[in-house]
Amino acid sequence: MDVYEAIYRRRDVRRFRPDPVPDTVLRRILEAAHHAGSVGLMQPWNFIIVRRPDVRQAIFRDFEERNRRAASHYEGERRVLYDSLKLQGILDAPLNIAVTCDRGRGGPHVLGRDSVIDTDIHSTCCAVQNLWLAARAEGVGVGWVSIIDPASVGGLLGLPEGVVLVAYLCVGYPTEFEDGPMLERVGWSRRLPLRDLVFEDSWGRPGDDLFREVP
Amino acid sequence: MDVYEAIYRRRDVRRFRPDPVPDTVLRRILEAAHHAGSVGLMQPWNFIIVRRPDVRQAIFRDFEERNRRAASHYEGERRVLYDSLKLQGILDAPLNIAVTCDRGRGGPHVLGRDSVIDTDIHSTCCAVQNLWLAARAEGVGVGWVSIIDPASVGGLLGLPEGVVLVAYLCVGYPTEFEDGPMLERVGWSRRLPLRDLVFEDSWGRPGDDLFREVP
């Protein structure tokens, strides 16, 4: 699949078919993640394939608890809409993948990781995006569950000191790839025009030159 | 370009030809970045296209200062090798792009951004990876300069309170796309085997099942 097609047709998927993802496909997706750039070639990531029902049930309970708190930020119609949204597929997906960052990998000083210590987290997020796009090219859906407590889930996964959970992903064949983001379709939010997000040389100076040929 | 080809042939580029990147190409690359997923469709990113020589000179001076400190972590042969590496192309590239994250965008509570406040930073990194891959498909090189002080550079770019610099990128046509990571080629570091990075159900439990067909 063309890289632009993968980028534009990638979705955050929460509804999955139960069909398993073949090992060959899963390896290709993980290898793509592993080929992200990383600061100083640190490769701080690990991938924990989570299939065991009891582990996933425990993680799902953490989601439920955190989601009750998150929901309390909304009232009235917005709350009704919030409660109607499906925000994860932890138990429906045939597998989950926890992507972690080992903050000590590569020794006490990693080339390029000096003034910005979180560059290892940034690299790990780049790996997640590679994973997401490769999965899309394979027809596999990925949903990033952000409404969990990383420390609790990290405990359930046995992460050692110094290793943090960055992304908890639900992975499998989706019931469908929708045309656009779910939050746009249900009227929760909308995509901003790119033109409003581009500046030239300093914050607030419109990037009009770049869009002068665009109607 | 196929998404896997873009992923495997993407490089962190530090040597650029001076040829300008056409506006149409730059818009496609930025639009690809803007189509990353983001927590609650927050789209916390902005893109500052930096072309002005005086701004880039000031940012280059910040790099030089930070790099002197970073270099002091190495001694002997390792220091000689470190000093020989070209780690940025701030002045050589025809343009730089600062990718920022507005931590207050979308109001006081953003759907999905609750227990993990840094999900906005994670989303911004996913946008950077989209940008990087789209650029690769266009034959455009990108180098992420991590050896800068984000607060100083943010000041030079006039970032307001609540907006942080996530990635400072050098962008342009490269002298070449090398076959593999520069740090591997010069013997600084090497790629880890994926097999060693995959676990099953909990940290430390080898993911051998996934690799059983692989020699």
Interface residues (C-beta under 8 A of the other chain):
Chain A: M1 D2 V3 Y4 E5 A6 I7 Y8 R10 R11 D12 D23 T24 L26 R27 R28 L30 E31 A32 H34 H35 A36 G37 V39 G40 L41 Q43 W45 N46 F47 I48 I49 V50 R51 R52 V55 R66 R69 A70 H73 Y74 Y82 L85 L87 T100 G106 H109 L111 G112 R113 D114 S115 V116 D118 T119 I121 H122 C125 C126 V128 Q129 N130 W132 L133 A134 R136 A137 W144 S146 I147 I148 D149 P150 L157 G158 L159 P160 V163 V166 A167 P181 L183 E184 W188 S189 R190 R191 L192 L194 L197 V198 F199 E200 D201 S202 W203 G204 G207 D209 L210 F211 R212 E213 V214
Chain B: M1 D2 V3 Y4 E5 A6 I7 Y8 R10 R11 D12 D23 T24 L26 R27 R28 L30 E31 A32 H34 H35 A36 G37 V39 G40 L41 Q43 W45 N46 F47 I48 I49 V50 R51 R52 V55 R66 R69 A70 H73 Y74 Y82 L85 L87 T100 G106 H109 L111 G112 R113 D114 S115 V116 D118 T119 I121 H122 C125 C126 V128 Q129 N130 W132 L133 A134 R136 A137 W144 S146 I147 I148 D149 P150 L157 G158 L159 P160 V163 V166 A167 P181 L183 E184 W188 S189 R190 R191 L192 L194 L197 V198 F199 E200 D201 S202 W203 G204 G207 D209 L210 F211 R212 E213 V214
